[in-house]
Amino acid sequence: MTDSFLDPPLMATAHRDQPAAKVNADDVAVSRPAPPPIVVGRGEGVTMFAKNTPLICIKQLPLPGIVIFVHGVNSEGEWFEASEEGLCKGLNRRLGRLDDQMMYHGIDAGQLTPAKYTESVTPDGFLNPKLWSGNYIKPEPSFSPVIHFRWGYRATAAELKEYGDKIFLNEKDYWGGGPFTNGCASLPDLWHGGLDDRTMGWMTVQGINPTNRPLYRAPPRAYGVLAALRLARLIESIRSMQADVPITVVCHSQGNIVGLTAAFFGDAFPDVEDPWGRSGHCVADAYVLANAPYSLANADGPNKSDTFMDSWSQRATKDGSGRRGRQTYAARTKTFGTFLSIIGARKAYEQPADKIDEDMENERVSPTSKRSYAAQEDRARHGLNESTYGRVTAYCCPHDQVISAVTVQGIGWRGISKHELDDIGAAGILTQRVFASGFAVGVQKPYRYWEDDWRHGKQGTKPGFWYPPSPPAKFNLVGAIRGNESVFGVAATLVTAPLLFVVTGISSALNMLRVNADPPKGWIVVADAPALDEPFPPKALRFGKSVET
């Protein structure tokens, strides 16, 4: 739980009224400012001169911790507000703060309420000129554990000249999350150049791109490294304010690469000390990895995956030994295992359950949820090994047609198999949830990617894993010309166009060079995240309306 919110006016008054202390020079290095006062409740009213007219000051139930949302590429966190609203509702239920459990209601009583935010874009599609850091959160009353972490790419003058016609940028020459094409599937990729759109010779990716997403070369991904460093510094600043506050990082898509990298940065930082003299390590206590592009695809082993296209796209990248191509499977599993170990070590720092119960326990059972709240019971029900610290939950969706691209094949699409978990090590830290059509979210059982697919065994089903079928790479003359920046390349494209039409037509007919990979035959992921009180079918939005899938 968090300490109650600090009151800046009271802090200022307290510091202003204190007399100047006389200290020796030798004492300066070890002295510490007095901790700021903590507000546990507020109340105001008119003094009454009649009996039995008490002024009630409600002690606010504290926040359960801090939750940091991290978005992905080509995004400014469009999912943030809906997720924050749902999280606050869910936490009120889980923490025993529903209306039918509370004597007093609202923010002052400690019921979680999402913040309201200033829109980044005006109704006519331009950047909001009135938006700045001071008014991003609107002054409307709120009580939320959520922090929106936003990151992205801004072009320099030289980069604008080099890439401005190839990537999306707004009128301030930046883009939330950076270019879509710069999504990556391993941590070292952040230190490498952006997408290399050359396939072979004069041909570019755009010339055989069957989708409506433009695929041009992109700037280096160093902005992702900066984002990870900023996230680590954010966690450091939170620890310096309250060292033992529970921190959870929720990442989506490329935000997972940023979030994992931030954990390594924070682990390398020196510990910080908060105003009460408590020491804090600069990493989060738990992670949620949603639709992560981090890839464990392996061309060898018991479940072979085709990684040729990924290695070919990274042929200009080489390691310290001069080896070219994608990072090895052994390095990826070792890196992910180290990340899990960093987070797993946080289990030892979980706040004592009895201390939490002093401020947060609610024995009143809700007629709605049929639950009360006590910390240890909550850990047994919703935690991992009776702990909510030191855990990582991975969300995967078998129908994800972005993370499943042949150059990605991320764990956010195909999950992590038992064989991969054995190679990763760090048991007892990672659990998984599967979001798939016809598969209830919140149950604990294996999901078979081929046999449990919603189309499996149905009459008239088209062959193949994907529906609609994954589009094949086919030559596109207009795209090929637009993707070429040299006179020679354009000329060569025009000369060889008839041949390329024939070759890609044949490869398409033979089901070759598809955009999306297929999972290995017999691929199974165990959905072993703690069971939900009420499992639910996955839902999607269609024209703004919720539909079950």
LOSE-695967 format. One line per field, with one value per residue (C-alpha): x, y, z negated; residue number from 1. Coordinates in nm, 3 decimals, always signed. Example, Ala and Ser with C-alpha at 12.3 -4.5 7.8 and 13.67 -1.06 7.14 Angstrom:
2
X [+1.230_+1.367]
Y [-0.450_-0.106]
Z [-0.780_-0.714]
pos [1_2]
//
This chain:
549
X [+0.000_+0.104_+0.142_-0.142_-0.100_+0.130_-0.023_+0.208_+0.061_+0.117_+0.468_+0.550_+0.404_+0.590_+0.923_+0.865_+0.771_+1.065_+1.350_+1.684_+1.886_+2.252_+2.468_+2.836_+2.997_+3.085_+2.718_+2.595_+2.677_+2.469_+2.178_+1.842_+1.552_+1.252_+1.004_+0.707_+0.377_+0.126_-0.240_-0.468_-0.798_-0.955_-1.260_-1.393_-1.706_-1.859_-1.811_-2.144_-2.237_-2.491_-2.432_-2.431_-2.320_-1.991_-1.774_-1.682_-1.335_-1.300_-0.970_-0.900_-0.813_-0.473_-0.395_-0.283_+0.027_+0.140_+0.059_+0.256_+0.108_+0.359_+0.226_+0.379_+0.481_+0.264_+0.067_+0.016_-0.162_-0.508_-0.594_-0.482_-0.807_-1.033_-0.783_-0.752_-1.129_-1.154_-0.861_-1.018_-1.348_-1.174_-0.960_-1.263_-1.413_-1.094_-1.005_-1.351_-1.440_-1.771_-2.058_-2.230_-1.918_-1.849_-2.008_-1.882_-1.838_-1.628_-1.270_-1.240_-1.327_-1.069_-1.279_-1.058_-1.165_-0.987_-0.835_-0.951_-0.702_-0.668_-0.698_-0.374_-0.549_-0.818_-1.145_-1.012_-0.704_-0.430_-0.211_-0.380_-0.184_-0.307_-0.172_+0.135_+0.261_+0.085_-0.267_-0.244_-0.426_-0.742_-0.814_-1.128_-1.119_-0.965_-0.799_-0.612_-0.295_-0.220_+0.065_+0.062_+0.411_+0.439_+0.737_+0.822_+1.047_+1.122_+1.319_+1.618_+1.658_+1.893_+1.663_+1.364_+1.542_+1.642_+1.323_+1.048_+0.887_+0.895_+0.743_+0.447_+0.527_+0.297_+0.335_+0.597_+0.802_+0.742_+0.533_+0.413_+0.600_+0.802_+0.746_+0.548_+0.826_+1.073_+0.906_+1.162_+1.179_+1.486_+1.646_+1.974_+1.766_+1.707_+2.076_+2.075_+1.961_+1.598_+1.427_+1.645_+1.391_+1.623_+1.537_+1.797_+1.965_+1.744_+1.427_+1.271_+1.014_+0.753_+0.779_+0.642_+0.431_+0.076_-0.064_-0.183_+0.086_+0.375_+0.712_+1.002_+1.342_+1.331_+1.567_+1.780_+1.592_+1.799_+1.482_+1.364_+1.676_+1.599_+1.241_+1.365_+1.604_+1.324_+1.102_+1.378_+1.428_+1.054_+1.063_+1.372_+1.188_+0.890_+1.117_+1.287_+0.945_+0.829_+1.077_+0.837_+0.545_+0.421_+0.493_+0.349_+0.446_+0.187_+0.337_+0.173_+0.340_+0.674_+0.628_+0.737_+1.082_+1.103_+0.976_+1.216_+1.510_+1.409_+1.431_+1.795_+1.871_+1.700_+1.874_+2.208_+2.115_+2.228_+1.953_+1.778_+1.662_+1.324_+1.254_+1.199_+1.539_+1.406_+1.612_+1.455_+1.577_+1.489_+1.286_+0.915_+0.768_+0.555_+0.509_+0.223_+0.346_+0.060_+0.113_+0.489_+0.695_+0.988_+1.067_+1.185_+1.139_+1.411_+1.518_+1.651_+1.519_+1.198_+0.962_+1.138_+1.032_+1.139_+1.359_+1.526_+1.336_+1.417_+1.786_+1.791_+1.628_+1.905_+2.193_+2.366_+2.364_+2.652_+2.764_+3.103_+3.222_+3.125_+2.823_+2.542_+2.165_+1.911_+2.009_+2.050_+1.787_+2.030_+2.091_+1.718_+1.626_+1.915_+1.814_+1.450_+1.550_+1.767_+1.476_+1.253_+1.517_+1.540_+1.165_+1.145_+1.388_+1.125_+0.915_+1.131_+1.026_+0.649_+0.490_+0.372_+0.008_-0.078_+0.063_-0.155_-0.461_-0.419_-0.521_-0.698_-0.877_-1.254_-1.438_-1.775_-1.875_-2.019_-2.357_-2.234_-1.888_-1.940_-1.596_-1.435_-1.074_-0.772_-0.421_-0.319_-0.648_-0.608_-0.254_-0.372_-0.658_-0.497_-0.124_+0.139_+0.264_+0.065_+0.251_+0.170_+0.535_+0.806_+0.575_+0.539_+0.216_+0.232_-0.077_-0.084_-0.339_-0.322_-0.506_-0.262_-0.171_+0.099_+0.312_+0.287_+0.473_+0.748_+1.011_+0.872_+0.693_+0.665_+0.556_+0.253_+0.125_+0.237_+0.303_+0.584_+0.593_+0.707_+1.031_+1.106_+1.020_+1.267_+1.537_+1.455_+1.467_+1.358_+1.060_+0.781_+0.786_+0.610_+0.248_+0.044_-0.307_-0.448_-0.697_-0.847_-1.188_-1.393_-1.148_-1.257_-1.017_-0.926_-0.936_-0.628_-0.575_-0.362_-0.447_-0.365_-0.301_-0.426_-0.682_-0.846_-0.875_-1.236_-1.244_-1.093_-1.308_-1.585_-1.728_-1.615_-1.313_-1.033_-0.695_-0.419_-0.388_-0.499_-0.845_-0.861_-0.552_-0.224_-0.153_+0.145_+0.422_+0.343_+0.522_+0.365_+0.507_+0.381_+0.511_+0.842_+0.898_+0.796_+1.023_+1.327_+1.534_+1.786_+1.751_+1.923_+1.684_+1.377_+1.515_+1.605_+1.259_+1.090_+1.309_+1.257_+0.892_+0.749_+0.977_+0.898_+0.525_+0.565_+0.798_+0.587_+0.271_+0.413_+0.534_+0.191_+0.019_+0.255_+0.167_+0.519_+0.642_+0.336_+0.329_+0.242_+0.415_+0.231_+0.280_+0.468_+0.246_+0.137_+0.210_+0.065_+0.067_-0.050_-0.273_-0.159_-0.214_-0.423_-0.783_-1.028_-1.333_-1.550_-1.387_-1.519_-1.520_-1.280_-1.443_-1.358_-1.490_-1.668_-1.779_-1.749_-1.967_-1.849_-1.884_-1.784_-1.527]
Y [+0.000_+0.361_+0.614_+0.865_+1.158_+1.435_+1.777_+2.039_+2.333_+2.151_+2.057_+2.416_+2.541_+2.286_+2.369_+2.743_+2.737_+2.525_+2.724_+2.704_+2.425_+2.474_+2.186_+2.118_+2.078_+1.718_+1.638_+1.768_+1.454_+1.230_+1.460_+1.395_+1.637_+1.570_+1.341_+1.528_+1.509_+1.251_+1.339_+1.050_+1.237_+1.574_+1.752_+2.103_+2.265_+2.545_+2.544_+2.466_+2.567_+2.290_+1.946_+1.627_+1.793_+1.620_+1.698_+1.368_+1.344_+1.021_+0.837_+0.765_+0.407_+0.417_+0.331_-0.031_+0.076_+0.233_+0.092_+0.226_+0.185_+0.163_+0.179_+0.040_+0.165_+0.396_+0.482_+0.742_+0.503_+0.500_+0.214_+0.396_+0.559_+0.258_+0.034_+0.275_+0.287_-0.091_-0.129_+0.108_-0.081_-0.415_-0.298_-0.159_-0.507_-0.688_-0.456_-0.462_-0.104_-0.153_+0.075_-0.209_-0.257_+0.104_+0.325_+0.629_+0.652_+0.839_+0.952_+1.077_+0.728_+0.566_+0.433_+0.428_+0.674_+0.721_+1.054_+1.259_+1.367_+1.648_+1.527_+1.524_+1.596_+1.847_+1.732_+1.839_+1.621_+1.863_+1.860_+2.031_+2.358_+2.394_+2.059_+2.057_+1.853_+2.079_+2.016_+1.663_+1.542_+1.747_+1.905_+1.695_+1.485_+1.141_+0.867_+0.638_+0.427_+0.468_+0.661_+0.704_+0.657_+0.801_+0.775_+0.808_+0.938_+1.294_+1.365_+1.597_+1.827_+1.579_+1.283_+1.476_+1.521_+1.154_+0.984_+1.247_+1.108_+0.747_+0.752_+0.913_+1.236_+1.504_+1.879_+1.883_+1.614_+1.340_+1.024_+0.836_+0.507_+0.571_+0.422_+0.100_-0.058_-0.016_-0.266_-0.528_-0.869_-0.860_-0.610_-0.553_-0.442_-0.110_-0.028_-0.110_+0.078_+0.097_-0.120_-0.199_-0.224_-0.385_-0.743_-0.819_-0.615_-0.323_-0.473_-0.329_-0.464_-0.219_-0.376_-0.709_-0.577_-0.720_-0.517_-0.158_-0.064_+0.117_-0.047_+0.189_+0.218_+0.387_+0.580_+0.410_+0.286_+0.479_+0.662_+0.328_+0.311_+0.662_+0.557_+0.260_+0.484_+0.733_+0.452_+0.330_+0.686_+0.716_+0.406_+0.543_+0.868_+0.677_+0.470_+0.787_+0.914_+0.586_+0.303_+0.019_+0.123_-0.167_-0.092_-0.282_-0.213_-0.300_-0.310_-0.348_-0.449_-0.270_-0.124_-0.468_-0.422_-0.081_-0.225_-0.520_-0.295_-0.057_-0.344_-0.403_-0.031_-0.004_-0.314_-0.146_+0.178_+0.228_+0.188_+0.506_+0.622_+0.775_+1.051_+0.790_+0.632_+0.322_+0.181_+0.096_-0.090_+0.084_-0.193_-0.274_-0.549_-0.708_-0.694_-0.762_-0.835_-0.791_-0.893_-0.887_-0.903_-1.058_-1.366_-1.710_-1.865_-2.119_-2.282_-2.581_-2.794_-2.993_-2.720_-2.576_-2.233_-2.064_-1.770_-1.716_-1.396_-1.241_-1.325_-1.199_-0.869_-0.827_-0.941_-0.605_-0.653_-0.834_-0.915_-0.876_-1.199_-1.084_-1.315_-1.162_-1.191_-1.220_-1.276_-1.645_-1.850_-1.919_-1.546_-1.469_-1.732_-1.627_-1.260_-1.336_-1.563_-1.287_-1.043_-1.290_-1.330_-0.952_-0.928_-1.253_-1.112_-0.851_-1.116_-1.076_-0.709_-0.751_-0.553_-0.761_-0.863_-0.752_-0.405_-0.372_-0.494_-0.217_+0.035_-0.166_-0.471_-0.480_-0.769_-0.670_-0.922_-0.760_-0.898_-0.821_-0.980_-1.222_-1.113_-0.924_-0.811_-0.918_-0.905_-1.267_-1.403_-1.182_-1.311_-1.670_-1.606_-1.375_-1.402_-1.647_-1.878_-1.659_-1.345_-1.054_-0.946_-1.100_-1.216_-1.166_-1.237_-1.277_-1.230_-1.401_-1.399_-1.678_-1.456_-1.162_-1.084_-0.828_-1.003_-1.321_-1.168_-1.398_-1.142_-1.124_-1.440_-1.289_-1.453_-1.223_-1.433_-1.788_-1.777_-1.973_-2.352_-2.587_-2.657_-2.283_-2.235_-2.508_-2.334_-1.998_-2.128_-1.897_-2.117_-1.985_-1.630_-1.635_-1.729_-1.691_-1.600_-1.687_-1.461_-1.676_-1.714_-1.979_-2.005_-1.859_-1.605_-1.686_-2.066_-2.272_-2.527_-2.585_-2.417_-2.618_-2.373_-2.598_-2.824_-2.554_-2.300_-2.192_-2.328_-2.670_-2.960_-2.741_-2.831_-2.610_-2.474_-2.358_-2.524_-2.337_-2.171_-1.819_-1.691_-1.492_-1.659_-1.476_-1.270_-1.381_-1.150_-1.042_-0.800_-0.455_-0.227_+0.098_+0.004_-0.110_+0.221_+0.426_+0.219_+0.278_+0.591_+0.547_+0.594_+0.261_+0.087_+0.226_+0.133_-0.219_-0.259_-0.166_-0.405_-0.703_-0.636_-0.907_-1.171_-1.062_-1.079_-1.439_-1.547_-1.404_-1.533_-1.886_-1.848_-1.721_-2.018_-2.251_-2.081_-1.944_-1.611_-1.549_-1.244_-1.444_-1.748_-2.063_-2.202_-2.534_-2.841_-2.959_-2.618_-2.594_-2.312_-2.365_-2.086_-2.107_-1.753_-1.745_-1.839_-1.552_-1.546_-1.511_-1.634_-1.454_-1.498_-1.268_-0.966_-0.732_-0.399_-0.387_-0.041_+0.069_-0.211_-0.501_-0.846_-1.187_-1.372]
Z [+0.000_+0.039_-0.235_-0.227_+0.006_-0.103_-0.149_+0.011_-0.186_-0.514_-0.409_-0.324_-0.650_-0.856_-0.697_-0.719_-1.087_-1.200_-1.352_-1.177_-1.334_-1.421_-1.309_-1.291_-0.952_-1.036_-1.084_-0.749_-0.552_-0.775_-0.858_-0.698_-0.652_-0.869_-0.690_-0.543_-0.730_-0.609_-0.569_-0.667_-0.641_-0.565_-0.696_-0.721_-0.855_-1.057_-1.434_-1.598_-1.952_-1.994_-2.138_-1.932_-1.608_-1.538_-1.238_-1.079_-0.927_-0.729_-0.731_-0.366_-0.279_-0.105_+0.254_+0.294_+0.486_+0.812_+1.158_+1.455_+1.804_+2.093_+2.451_+2.769_+3.113_+3.319_+3.007_+2.738_+2.505_+2.658_+2.421_+2.106_+1.997_+2.053_+1.873_+1.582_+1.544_+1.549_+1.309_+1.055_+1.072_+1.033_+0.742_+0.557_+0.582_+0.487_+0.198_+0.042_+0.134_+0.310_+0.209_+0.022_-0.194_-0.287_-0.549_-0.361_+0.014_+0.263_+0.295_-0.063_-0.184_+0.043_+0.330_+0.638_+0.905_+1.240_+1.328_+1.626_+1.891_+2.140_+2.498_+2.696_+3.025_+3.113_+3.275_+3.616_+3.582_+3.478_+3.167_+2.875_+2.833_+2.475_+2.356_+2.133_+1.840_+1.592_+1.726_+1.871_+1.560_+1.523_+1.181_+1.137_+0.815_+0.858_+0.657_+0.891_+0.869_+1.240_+1.401_+1.779_+1.919_+2.269_+2.498_+2.865_+3.140_+3.240_+3.556_+3.564_+3.862_+4.028_+3.956_+4.083_+4.414_+4.420_+4.300_+4.307_+4.623_+4.497_+4.148_+3.977_+3.790_+3.653_+3.692_+3.415_+3.594_+3.338_+3.310_+3.003_+2.967_+3.281_+3.627_+3.654_+3.859_+3.571_+3.344_+3.239_+3.077_+2.850_+2.614_+2.807_+3.106_+2.926_+2.970_+3.342_+3.648_+3.752_+4.012_+4.312_+4.593_+4.848_+4.935_+5.201_+5.470_+5.562_+5.416_+5.100_+4.856_+4.980_+5.325_+5.194_+4.906_+4.931_+4.640_+4.624_+4.371_+4.542_+4.471_+4.532_+4.369_+4.030_+3.798_+3.530_+3.224_+2.969_+2.861_+2.718_+2.500_+2.374_+2.300_+2.096_+1.904_+1.834_+1.706_+1.476_+1.349_+1.286_+1.068_+0.895_+0.815_+0.675_+0.452_+0.328_+0.213_+0.056_+0.082_+0.003_+0.223_+0.440_+0.808_+1.104_+1.465_+1.732_+2.082_+2.421_+2.747_+2.796_+2.449_+2.326_+2.479_+2.310_+1.981_+1.975_+2.059_+1.779_+1.529_+1.625_+1.596_+1.258_+1.127_+1.206_+1.027_+0.667_+0.409_+0.301_-0.041_-0.113_-0.371_-0.642_-0.588_-0.414_-0.128_+0.207_+0.517_+0.845_+1.008_+1.003_+0.787_+1.060_+1.437_+1.678_+2.031_+2.279_+2.644_+2.602_+2.925_+2.736_+2.943_+2.838_+3.183_+3.247_+3.572_+3.377_+3.094_+3.052_+3.183_+3.485_+3.613_+3.933_+3.832_+4.170_+4.254_+3.917_+3.950_+4.308_+4.207_+3.945_+4.165_+4.117_+3.739_+3.577_+3.223_+3.060_+3.221_+3.568_+3.599_+3.803_+3.783_+3.503_+3.142_+3.060_+2.881_+2.597_+2.545_+2.554_+2.296_+2.072_+2.095_+2.018_+1.730_+1.584_+1.609_+1.424_+1.154_+1.109_+1.055_+0.856_+0.600_+0.508_+0.331_+0.022_-0.011_-0.025_-0.306_-0.605_-0.572_-0.926_-0.857_-0.548_-0.736_-0.993_-0.727_-0.458_-0.603_-0.554_-0.720_-0.573_-0.303_+0.007_+0.123_+0.475_+0.478_+0.187_+0.068_-0.217_-0.220_-0.419_-0.278_-0.334_-0.200_+0.106_+0.165_+0.139_+0.383_+0.640_+0.579_+0.695_+0.420_+0.178_+0.281_+0.510_+0.532_+0.748_+1.025_+1.399_+1.588_+1.966_+2.185_+2.523_+2.805_+3.065_+3.314_+3.299_+3.661_+3.573_+3.312_+3.523_+3.820_+3.950_+3.846_+3.489_+3.362_+3.015_+2.692_+2.697_+2.988_+2.927_+2.553_+2.389_+2.408_+2.133_+2.320_+2.341_+1.974_+1.885_+2.089_+1.928_+1.572_+1.286_+1.199_+0.979_+1.118_+1.458_+1.526_+1.845_+1.954_+2.296_+2.474_+2.750_+2.913_+2.739_+2.446_+2.113_+1.966_+1.607_+1.619_+1.547_+1.822_+2.133_+2.462_+2.775_+3.057_+3.335_+3.168_+2.952_+3.232_+3.275_+3.633_+3.559_+3.679_+3.820_+4.158_+4.444_+4.256_+4.483_+4.426_+4.247_+3.909_+4.000_+4.080_+4.295_+4.449_+4.395_+4.709_+4.919_+5.036_+5.393_+5.622_+5.634_+5.902_+5.748_+5.403_+5.547_+5.724_+5.421_+5.198_+5.417_+5.370_+5.652_+6.025_+6.082_+5.843_+6.017_+6.360_+6.247_+6.094_+6.421_+6.622_+6.390_+6.306_+6.538_+6.387_+6.031_+6.101_+6.217_+5.934_+5.652_+5.819_+5.808_+5.448_+5.348_+5.510_+5.322_+4.990_+4.951_+4.809_+4.594_+4.367_+4.055_+3.912_+3.811_+3.461_+3.451_+3.477_+3.134_+2.977_+2.625_+2.372_+2.015_+1.886_+1.525_+1.398_+1.077_+1.152_+1.166_+0.940_+1.250_+1.574_+1.880_+2.257_+2.443_+2.601_+2.884_+3.004_+3.338_+3.448_+3.087_+2.950_+2.738_+2.893_+2.761_+2.969]
pos [1_2_3_4_5_6_7_8_9_10_11_12_13_14_15_16_17_18_19_20_21_22_23_24_25_26_27_28_29_30_31_32_33_34_35_36_37_38_39_40_41_42_43_44_45_46_47_48_49_50_51_52_53_54_55_56_57_58_59_60_61_62_63_64_65_66_67_68_69_70_71_72_73_74_75_76_77_78_79_80_81_82_83_84_85_86_87_88_89_90_91_92_93_94_95_96_97_98_99_100_101_102_103_104_105_106_107_108_109_110_111_112_113_114_115_116_117_118_119_120_121_122_123_124_125_126_127_128_129_130_131_132_133_134_135_136_137_138_139_140_141_142_143_144_145_146_147_148_149_150_151_152_153_154_155_156_157_158_159_160_161_162_163_164_165_166_167_168_169_170_171_172_173_174_175_176_177_178_179_180_181_182_183_184_185_186_187_188_189_190_191_192_193_194_195_196_197_198_199_200_201_202_203_204_205_206_207_208_209_210_211_212_213_214_215_216_217_218_219_220_221_222_223_224_225_226_227_228_229_230_231_232_233_234_235_236_237_238_239_240_241_242_243_244_245_246_247_248_249_250_251_252_253_254_255_256_257_258_259_260_261_262_263_264_265_266_267_268_269_270_271_272_273_274_275_276_277_278_279_280_281_282_283_284_285_286_287_288_289_290_291_292_293_294_295_296_297_298_299_300_301_302_303_304_305_306_307_308_309_310_311_312_313_314_315_316_317_318_319_320_321_322_323_324_325_326_327_328_329_330_331_332_333_334_335_336_337_338_339_340_341_342_343_344_345_346_347_348_349_350_351_352_353_354_355_356_357_358_359_360_361_362_363_364_365_366_367_368_369_370_371_372_373_374_375_376_377_378_379_380_381_382_383_384_385_386_387_388_389_390_391_392_393_394_395_396_397_398_399_400_401_402_403_404_405_406_407_408_409_410_411_412_413_414_415_416_417_418_419_420_421_422_423_424_425_426_427_428_429_430_431_432_433_434_435_436_437_438_439_440_441_442_443_444_445_446_447_448_449_450_451_452_453_454_455_456_457_458_459_460_461_462_463_464_465_466_467_468_469_470_471_472_473_474_475_476_477_478_479_480_481_482_483_484_485_486_487_488_489_490_491_492_493_494_495_496_497_498_499_500_501_502_503_504_505_506_507_508_509_510_511_512_513_514_515_516_517_518_519_520_521_522_523_524_525_526_527_528_529_530_531_532_533_534_535_536_537_538_539_540_541_542_543_544_545_546_547_548_549]
//
